[in-house]
Amino acid sequence: MKIIFIVYSQATDYDVIAALKRTGIKAYTKIEKAFGEGVETDPKLHTHTWPGENNVLFIALNDDEDAAVVLDQVRTLKKEHPRSGMKAFVLPLEDMV
């Protein structure tokens, strides 16, 4: 099992959720108004100096093939939105209750 942790600009939320739905994934947890700094874009700290916010998705998957499909969508979205600062992290998931 895997958990995918995706961080992306709030401005791309509609496209990200639409892409996720296209994969057939129905269950996820979304956290809005996440702030931070990455290496590919300017910081998003919700200040006058560094405006912007991120959203975070957590997607728990039973199948490695499902994870590959989600990651393919993230790669496509990164090309469509190169300044969104989108990152996906795949972590092992030991159990779900």
Secondary structure, DSSP 4 states (H G I P E B T S, - for coil): -EEEEEEEEGGGHHHHHHHHHHTT----EEEEEE-B--SSS--B-SSSSS---EEEEEEEES-HHHHHHHHHHHHHHHHH-TTS--EEEEEE-----
